[in-house]
Amino acid sequence: MTLPLQDKFFISTRPEGSSEELISLLNYEGATVLQLPLIEIKPTQITEKEKLYFTIPKQFQWIVFTSPNGVKFFFETLKEQTGSYELPEEIQFAVIGSKTKNILQEYGYKASFINPGLTAEDFSEPFLQHIKTGGTWPKILLPLGNLARTVIQDHLKDVAQCIRLNVYETVAPQQLDVNIIQRVRENKYDMILFTSPSGIQNFLKAYPEASKENIRMACIGPVTSREAKINGFYPLVTAQNSSAKGIVDSILNYYISEL
């Protein structure tokens, strides 16, 4: 039996070590996946003032995690500053998505508020309604990446005090696989998969002469797709569910519709 994506070549631009689920799902459908990490995630250097967020955590009623990276880098910085992963019992946690929830549990904590959506927009209004029922003006810590948008802070500004803390930063890798870039130049691929706006930007830096109308790409969600369009690309696929499964399902639907 021929699999839906048999003999197709996809290029994942996710950070190194972050493509396992995506590769597994595409392989299951018969595809070959090459990895071209276009972003690198690393911890930020926190200021003396920001160290107090770790050493005096009782000042916060909530910590909101929007991604697994936020959880990992927050707790690793906490351990670096205090020697342990321990936080006061009264602090509540809110998370976006099941993956973030699961990573939080690995550090020994359970989320009090879990939004099933996968974007800041999905999260903001339900969480606003949730904290409004408490009748207080909570102080909320938001451990984020340096490129994260301000959607949550903006949405909650009238009901809470939000403190943003950049615990990781997204940078372009020092080196790229020139063989995969050459494969793109020679049109020996089916789709390039982008999962962040910074991946789009770094692709342009790596391949500035790209013929944008000819680049076949799939984007993990509307935010990445919007960045692609701003830069002159025409995504073939935009996953409405911003996850590895979401983008693979959308790719499958695209090829089925082409039959």
Beta strands, then each sheet from edge to edge (+ up, - down):
strand 1: 9-12
strand 2: 32-35
strand 3: 40-43
strand 4: 62-65
strand 5: 92-96
strand 6: 113-115
strand 7: 139-145
strand 8: 161-171
strand 9: 191-194
strand 10: 217-219
strand 11: 237-238
sheet 1: 2+ 1+ 9+ 10+ 11+
sheet 2: 3+ 8- 7- 4- 5- 6-
end
